[in-house]
Amino acid sequence: MPLIATPQRMHFDAPLPLQSGASLRDYDLSFETYGTLNANRSNAVLICHALNASHHVAGTYAGQTNSEGWWDNMIGPGKPVDTDRFFVIGVNNLGSCFGSTGPMHVNPDSSSGQVYGADFPVVTVEDWVNSQALLLDVLGIQTLAAVMGGSLGGMQALSWTLQYPARVAHAVVVASAPNLTAENIAFNEVARRAIVTDPDFHGGHFYQHRVVPKRGLRIARMIGHITYLSDDVMNEKFGRQIKAPTLPTSLGSLPPEGSLAPWGGPAALAAAVLPYRYSTQDVEFQIESYLRYQGDKFAEYFDANTYLLITRALDYFDPAQAFDGNLTRALARSACKFLLVSFTTDWRFSPKRSREMVKALLDNRRDVSYAEIDAPHGHDAFLLDDARYMSVVRSYFDSIWKAIPV
């Protein structure tokens, strides 16, 4: 049977202390669950999402076509994370624009009922993990069979093992890193500057002006999307292909040889046949067209303040900072078993970064499995159907299932 997802929401009255020193009160967490929690509540798996994803991890919404969850190829009945075995939970992070309390929601401290906008407090990976733990408390789940995530979700999974080591049996960290490199922070900063310098941003309070800083969002997404793909994939998919010229609808089909009349003369024919427009403004190459399409689509559904918050959370995450940069000492707090997965062409979260975590965990004598998948897809590989990747995850969750007390 197809997996039908049902959005849920949990309200919290008690203030949530944040790493910044601020706190968040009267907040909601949106979440979804899949599968059945067993009698001793030992088969729960928490899925942590990446930058532009949400709590809608798997399945579809009843009556809605094309509504598959963002990791639907990974999670569901008979899939690597099998919902016939596991009770899977997806939680939308605070500050998001997909249901949990964020910049688009009313600020309870506003006397005029204004939304937070830029006044929403800065949140961190650690804050998200704390809020997720509170949700699990309400759901009556003390221990997770596994916590899993890719990219920023992988950072959350790692943080779970450090903040709540006694509550996690296994951590699956995919295409992630123990912190961002300077280059990655730089990409995030350029994207943020594109947003905040958009005239429609209005200091983050654009909601009152009934506008959206779409130009900045488009550029931010284009920058991000470049980093998610590998050079090989870009060349194979687009190469130097020219965007096909758009001909007037009146041109019809090719004329008889020697006749140029239907095109309006030699100049019009030349404009249709020559590959370049020789313009600095028009789209010339297919890759340009693709990036603009991705940017346009993103600007229609994602919130600008959310983008600023989430990229900042990425920048701040660094569990080794409190240990003078010593990752081995930082990860000594962990107590669970680990699976780490990386992809050879992922240059944003390269295998080198996963190997850093593997070494630090092994230095602490932790039980670690590591798979480095030779895949051409770049960072986006963690979302795709590579047979070897799926097999690794399936095998690991098979072993988790066999160890769960019945």
N, C-alpha and C positions, 0 to 999 in steps of 0.2 A: 504494500500500500504506500502511496506517496506520503511524505512527511508534511503535515500541515502545521504551520507555525502560528502561535497566538501571542501577540505582544502583551506584556504585563508591566505594571508599574508599582513601585513600592515607595511610600512617603516616609521621610525621616524628620522628626521634629527636633531631636537633640542636635546641637551644633556639631559640625565636623571640624576639628582643629586641622589646619593646613600647615605644611612645612614653612610657608612664608611667614607664619605668625598670625595670619588672618584666620577666620573661620567661616563656615558656610552653614546657614540654618534654613530650616524649612525647604529641604531639597528632595527631589524625586530621582530614583534610578529606574530607567527602563530596562527590561530584560526579557529574555525568552528561555524556555526550557524545552528539552526534547528527550523522549524516553521516559523511563520510570525509575524513581528512586527506590532502591531495594529496602528491605525491612530494617537492616542495621545501618542504613544510610552510608554505605561504604563505596558506592559506585559513581559518585559525583565527579564530573570533569568540568572545570571552568575553562572557557575559551576567552582569551583577551584579544581585543581587536587592535588593528593598526590605525594609521592616521585618519583616513577618510571612510572607514567602515563603521559598523554599529553592532548592536545586540542581535541583529537579524543574521545569525550565523548560518543557518541551514533551513531546508524545507522551503515551502512556498506559502503565501497567504491565500486562504480560501477565496476562490472566485477571482483571483488576480493573476493574469498571465505575466510571464517574465518577472516574477517576484522572488526568484531563487535567492537564498542567503549567500553571502559573499564567500563562504567556504563550503558550499553545498556539495562539491566534489569530494570533500574530505570527511564530512560528517553526515550520518544518516543510517538507515537500516542497511546492514551488510557492507557499509563503507569502512575505511580504515578506523575511524572513531565510530564504532557501531552503536547506534542508539537503541538497538535491541538488547544491548548489554549495559550501556552506560547512561546515566542521567546527565545530560549535557546542559550547561548553563552559559548563555551569552549575556554580558552586561554592557550597556552603553556607558561610556566614561562621562563623568561630570565635565561640563564645559562643552560638550558635544552639541550638535544641532539636530540630533535624531531622537529626542525624547527625554533624556536625562536633563536635569537642570543645567542651563547654560546661559550664555549672553542674551539669548532671545527671550528669556523668561523674565517675569516681573521680579524686580528687586524688592524683597520684603522690607527693606530699610528706606524705600522711597516713599515720601509722603504723598506724592502725586501718582503713584502706581506706574512709574516708568520701568521699562525693562533694564536689565543690567547694562547691556552694551559693553563698553570698555571698562566699566566698573566691576565686572565679574572678576573675582580674585584669581590670581595665578595659581594653577594646580600643577602638581607633579605626578610622576609615576607612582611614588609612594603614597600620595593622597588617594589616587585611584584604587590602589591595592587596599588601603584602609577602608574605603567605602564598599568595595566588593566583599571584604570580610564581614562588614556589618550586615550586608544583604544575606550572606550565607548564614549568619547567626539567626536571622529571622526565619530563614528557610529550614532551620534545624540541622544544618550540615556543619559538623565540627571539623571533619577531615576530608580533604580532596584526594580521590584516587589519582588525579593528575590535574595539573594546570598547564595550559598549552597556549602558545601564541607565536605569530610570525612578525618580524620587524619590530615595531613599537610594542606589539603584543608580546613578543619574546622578552623584551625588557621587563614588562609587567610580570611575566611568568618567573623570570629570574628574581625579581624583587620579592615576589611571594615567598620564595625559599629563604630569603634573608629576614623578612619582616615577621613571617609566621612559619618558622621551620617545622614546628610540631604539627602543623595542619596540612602539610603537603607530603604525599607519598612519592610522587613522580613529577618531574618538570620536563616539558618538551619545548625546547627553545629553537625556533626555526628562523634562519636568515636574519640573525640579530647580532647584537654587540653589547659589551659591557659599558660602553659610552660612545658618544659620537666623536669622530675625528674633527680636526679643525676644518677640513674641507667640507664635511657634512654640515657643520654649524654655519659655514659660509653660504652653502646652498640655501639653508633655511632663512638666513638673514636677507639674502637677495630677494627671496620670495616674500618675506614680510615687508621689505621696503616697497616692493611693487604694490602691495595692498595699502599700506598707510599713506603712500604718496598719491593714491588715486583721489582726485578731487571729490568723489562721492563718498569717501570714507568718513569725513567729518569727525575725526578724532575718535572713531569707534562708535559714535552715536548717530549713525546713519539711519537707524530705524525711524527716528522721529521725523526725518526728512523724507521718508518714503522713497528712498533710493537704495541701490545696492552697488558697492564698488566692484562692478563686474570686470572692468578693465584690469584692475589689480589682481583679482582672483584668476582671471584667464592667464595672465603672465605667470603667477605663482604656480598654477597647475602645469603649465608648459615646462617650466624649470624642473619641477618635481618629476614629471613624466619622463623627461630625458634621463634622469638618474635611475629610473626604475628599469630601463631597457639596456641591453648590452649593445655594443657596437656591431656585433655579428648579426643580431636580430634586426637592427635598424637597416643595415646594408642589405640583408636578405629580403626584408619586407618592402623597403622603399628604394634603396640604392640612390641613384641620381635621377630617378624617374621624374619626368616633367608632368605637372598637372595638366590634364587634357584641357585644351581650350574650349570655352563655351561658345558655340556657334549660334547665331540668330536662328530662331525657329523657322524663319522663312526660307532658309537656305535649302532645305530638303536634302535629297540624295545627290550623289556625284553627278555632274552634267556629262553629256557626251564629250568625248575627247576633242579638245580644241575650242570648246565653248566655255566661257567664263561668266556668261550672263547671269545665271542664278545667284552668283556670289557678289554681284555688283561690281565686277571688274578685277583687274590684277592685284590691286592693293588689298582688297578684302580677302582674296584667296591667299595672298602671302601672309596676312595676319593669322589666317586659320591654320596654315601649314607650318610656318616657322615655329621652332620649339619655345623661344623666349619672347617675353614681352618687353624685355630690357627696361624693367621698372624696379625701383627700390621699394615700392609699396605693395605691388600685387603679389599674390601667391604664385611662385614659379615652380616649386618642387613639391612632390607628393608628401614628403616629410613635413613640410610647412603646413600643408592642408590638414594633415593628420593632427599635428599639435594644436592648430587653431580649433579643430573640431573638439578635441579633448578639453581644451580650455573653455570653450563655449558651453559644453555640457556641464562641466564642473561648476561654473559660475551660476548655473541655474538652480543648483540644489544645495551648495555648501555655504556655510556662514563664514564671513571674513574674520570676525573675532574668534570664532572657533579655530580657524586655521592658525591664527597667531598664538593662541593658547597651547594647542597641541604641539606645534613645532617647538615652542619654548620648553614644554615638558620633555621633549626629546633631547634638547640641548642640555637641560639640567641633570638628566639622569647620569649618575656616576657613583656607584656604590663604593668604589675604591677611594674616593676623594677623602673620606674621613680616616683613611688608613695610609695617608701620604702616597696615594697612588698604587699601593700594593694590593693587587687583585686577589692574590692568594690569601692574604689576611682577611680581606673583605668577604670572601666566599667561605671562610671557615665557619660562618654561622649556619650555613646550609646543612641539612641532614638527610635529604631525600636522594632518590636515584634520578639520573638525568639522561635524556636523549637530546643531543644537539645535531642540527642539520644545517649545512651550508651549501652554496651553489657556486661552481667555479667561475662563472661569468658575472657574479654579483659584485660589482665594484663599489657599491655604496655600503653594503655590509659584507665585506669580503670574507672568504674562508679563514683568512689570517685572524680576524677578530673572534671567530668561533673557536679557533685553536687556542687563543689566549684564555678563553673561559675553560676549555677542556684541560689545559695544563694546570690552571689554578685549582680546578676541582680535583684533578689527580694528585696534585701536591697535598691536598687535604684528605687524600685517600677516599674520595667519594666514588660511588659506582657510576661510571659514565660510559654511555655509548655515543659514538660519533660517526656521522655519515657525511661525506663530502661528495655531492652529486655533480657529475660532469654534465651540466645542462647549459644550453645556449641562451636562455631566456633572460638573463640578468636577475635583478632583484625580484621581479614579478614571478619568478619561477616558483616561489613558495605558494602561489595561488593556483598553479597549473597542474595538469594531469601527467606528470612524469611518472612512468611506471615504476622506476626504481625508488623514487621518493615515496610514492604511495605504499610500496611494498615495505619499506623501512618502517614507516609509521604504523602500518597494519600489524607488522610483526611485534613491534614494541607494545602496542595496545593489547595484542593477544596475550603477551606475557603479563601485563597488568591484570587482565581479566582472570587469568589462571590463579593469580595470587590473592584475589579479593575473597575475603571470608564470606561464606554463604550462610 
